[in-house]
Amino acid sequence: GYNRAARLLEQMEQSGLVSAMQSNGNREILVPAGKAGDDD
């Protein structure tokens, strides 16, 4: 539920995938599409 989603977002923020929460509650995606998880 919510707790797991919040934990995942915190991990994504620490990894540099998303920005910190802005004043309006939004986050910015910092990784270009197709780059996350590219292990090729």
Secondary structure per residue as TSV (DSSP state, phi and psi in degrees):
chain	resnum	aa	ss	phi	psi
A	1	G	-	360.0	-144.0
A	2	Y	H	-61.6	-44.5
A	3	N	H	-60.8	-41.3
A	4	R	H	-66.1	-43.3
A	5	A	H	-61.9	-42.1
A	6	A	H	-63.6	-41.2
A	7	R	H	-63.7	-42.3
A	8	L	H	-63.1	-41.8
A	9	L	H	-65.1	-38.2
A	10	E	H	-62.9	-41.2
A	11	Q	H	-65.2	-40.1
A	12	M	H	-64.9	-37.3
A	13	E	H	-65.8	-44.5
A	14	Q	H	-63.8	-30.9
A	15	S	T	-83.2	-6.9
A	16	G	T	84.1	17.7
A	17	L	S	-84.3	-33.0
A	18	V	B	-133.1	157.7
A	19	S	-	-78.8	170.5
A	20	A	-	-65.8	158.3
A	21	M	-	-65.4	131.3
A	22	Q	-	-81.8	173.3
A	23	S	T	-61.7	-26.0
A	24	N	T	-91.2	4.1
A	25	G	S	91.3	-4.4
A	26	N	-	-85.0	159.3
A	27	R	-	-126.8	150.7
A	28	E	-	-102.5	136.0
A	29	I	B	-79.1	125.2
A	30	L	-	-99.6	-13.9
A	31	V	S	-100.2	128.2
A	32	P	-	-59.6	148.3
A	33	A	T	-55.9	135.7
A	34	G	T	88.3	-7.7
A	35	K	T	-93.9	-28.9
A	36	A	T	-68.9	126.4
A	37	G	T	79.3	9.4
A	38	D	-	-73.2	104.6
A	39	D	-	-108.4	11.1
A	40	D	-	-68.1	360.0
